[in-house]
Amino acid sequence: MQPVTPMPLSAHRPTPPDPDARLHAVARKLESQFLSEMLRHAGLGATETEFSGGIGEEQFGSFLREQQAAGMVRAGGIGLAESIYHALKARP
């Protein structure tokens, strides 16, 4: 049998979660929700033709707007997330 060499306990410590990362995520989520509402009020996805999807299209149109808003935020957004982040970070 070969002797087992003990591994030092300090070799791998899990890094604590970064509180700033959580604030950034919350700020991006709020910007995404804001953009989704703005897209809804702008009439994105509203089709008023004889071939429109009716009530089903209205129900599921919100999912499309949410994904488009999230994509806008991933692409840089409108700068609202950064303002929200700084406001949250300044809180006591």
C-alpha positions as a printed Julia matrix, in Angstrom:
92×3 Matrix{Float64}:
   0.0    0.0     0.0
   1.09   3.48   -0.74
   0.84   6.16    1.89
  -1.89   8.74    1.4
  -0.69  12.3     1.42
  -3.16  14.64    3.04
  -4.39  17.55    1.0
  -4.08  20.92    2.66
  -7.44  22.29    3.75
  -6.77  25.71    2.29
  -6.24  24.36   -1.24
  -9.74  25.09   -2.45
 -12.0   27.57   -0.78
 -15.29  28.48   -2.36
 -15.39  32.14   -3.16
 -18.1   34.06   -1.37
 -20.85  35.45   -3.58
 -20.15  38.93   -4.86
 -22.83  41.3    -3.53
 -22.2   43.63   -6.47
 -23.02  40.82   -8.91
 -26.4   40.41   -7.23
 -27.08  44.15   -7.45
 -26.13  44.15  -11.15
 -28.5   41.22  -11.79
 -31.38  42.98  -10.0
 -30.71  46.2   -11.89
 -30.68  44.38  -15.26
 -33.94  42.59  -14.36
 -35.63  45.91  -13.52
 -34.42  47.46  -16.79
 -35.71  44.42  -18.68
 -39.15  44.72  -17.05
 -39.25  48.45  -17.82
 -38.35  47.84  -21.47
 -40.95  45.09  -21.72
 -43.65  47.49  -20.54
 -42.46  50.18  -22.95
 -42.59  47.69  -25.82
 -46.14  46.74  -24.8
 -47.27  50.36  -24.75
 -45.57  50.96  -28.08
 -47.78  48.24  -29.54
 -45.08  45.69  -30.33
 -46.69  42.54  -31.59
 -50.15  44.03  -31.91
 -51.73  42.68  -35.1
 -55.19  43.79  -36.07
 -55.85  41.69  -39.15
 -58.26  38.91  -39.98
 -55.38  36.45  -39.62
 -54.26  37.58  -36.17
 -53.96  35.03  -33.37
 -56.77  36.46  -31.27
 -56.76  35.98  -27.51
 -53.96  33.4   -27.63
 -51.66  35.84  -29.38
 -52.46  38.49  -26.8
 -51.72  36.06  -23.95
 -48.39  34.83  -25.31
 -47.24  38.15  -26.75
 -45.96  39.1   -23.3
 -43.42  36.25  -23.43
 -42.08  37.57  -26.73
 -41.81  41.12  -25.36
 -40.02  39.87  -22.22
 -37.46  37.99  -24.3
 -36.92  40.92  -26.63
 -36.46  43.25  -23.65
 -33.99  40.82  -22.05
 -32.07  40.71  -25.33
 -31.96  44.5   -25.41
 -30.51  44.55  -21.89
 -27.89  41.9   -22.81
 -26.9   44.07  -25.78
 -26.31  47.08  -23.54
 -29.81  48.36  -22.85
 -30.59  52.03  -22.45
 -28.39  52.67  -19.41
 -31.17  52.33  -16.87
 -29.61  49.26  -15.23
 -26.43  51.19  -14.47
 -28.41  54.0   -12.84
 -30.43  51.51  -10.8
 -27.24  49.7    -9.77
 -25.63  52.92   -8.49
 -28.82  53.86   -6.63
 -28.95  50.43   -4.97
 -25.25  50.52   -4.11
 -25.61  53.94   -2.48
 -28.26  52.61   -0.1
 -27.11  52.22    3.5
